[in-house]
Every structure is written in structure tokens, then in C-alpha cells.
């Protein structure tokens, strides 16, 4: 998947179109991501020990990965992602890295 946790993304469709946010969680099997401040749902919670009052809470719901686009850290604009390999001649190892299509810059892994 081209989106990883802690990436900055732009929402492309839906009620939150045009909103930017940080990816909080990624579900690769379901091809969905949870974006901070996007796609809120209301959840009716029964009283429990952690929530003795119960009540209605708002939380973010997953968004399909096709509805978000990565923001290029250099230009601060939405961009598509391409993949390439970095060669390490000492160990004969290859590492797959992401590149922004617009600027051609390598996208560092978010931490």
C-alpha cells in the first residue's frame, strides 16, 4: 500500500473532500486508513468500568485508501507515488523506497 502510518494525506472524495490530516492507523488487508479529524461517526457506548456514564462518543472511521492521496513533503501538494529500489553494494541488498511523482524526491519513511 502506498500510504503508511504518520503520513500526511489529502482526502479526495466524500464529505471531507479537501481536508488534510495525519494517518493514525492502516488496515492493509481491508485497504483502509484512519485519518485524523476525518470521517467521524457517533458510537453509542453502554456504561462500563472505563466509561461509567456511557453515552455517545465521536471517533474517526476508516476511509478507503483510494480516496486519499499522499502529500509531498517538499512541495506540500498532493502527489502520486512511485516505487524504486536503493542498492547497497556492500551487502548486495535492495531496499524499496517511495518517490513523489511531482517532485521526484524520495519520501522518507514516517516515524
C-alpha positions, 0 to 999 in steps of 0.5 A: 500500500502506498500510504503508511502510518504518520503520513500526511494525506489529502482526502479526495472524495466524500464529505471531507473532500479537501481536508488534510490530516495525519494517518493514525492507523492502516488496515492493509488487508481491508485497504483502509486508513484512519485519518485524523479529524476525518470521517467521524461517526457517533458510537453509542457506548453502554456504561462500563468500568472505563466509561461509567456514564456511557453515552455517545462518543465521536471517533474517526472511521476508516476511509478507503485508501483510494480516496486519499492521496499522499502529500509531498513533503517538499512541495506540500501538494498532493502527489502520486507515488512511485516505487524504486529500489536503493542498492547497497553494494556492500551487502548486495541488498535492495531496499524499496523506497517511495518517490513523489511523482511531482517532485521526484524526491524520495519520501522518507519513511514516517516515524 
